[in-house]
Amino acid sequence: MKTYLQSIKSYPLSIQEVLIQEAPHTKIRVAPSELDYLTKGIVDFGFENLGLSEKEFKIVMFGFSQHGVGLTGFDDLKVRADGTFWGGY
């Protein structure tokens, strides 16, 4: 399975940047039972509200767009920009 970042590589860089910026607004298709409420509509993960520097924000966004970011309280579980979870369940 391709990551979100791999799937948008064919677009011009300016388009890739916009798509990465908007990646936290995603549709979760399948989630662990404890997070099933996330499958009800579009989810806004709100990474822009974390108070990160521009460099830190880009690191989080590229991680989210590639292999996913971890969730507090869920060992080894990550969520990715394509709306999938992996590991830990």
Secondary structure, 3 states (H helix, E strand, C coil): CCCHHHHHCCCCHHHHHHHHHHCCEEECCCCCHHHHHHHHCEEECCHHHCCCCHHHHHHHHHHHHCCCEEECCEEEEEECCCCCEECCC
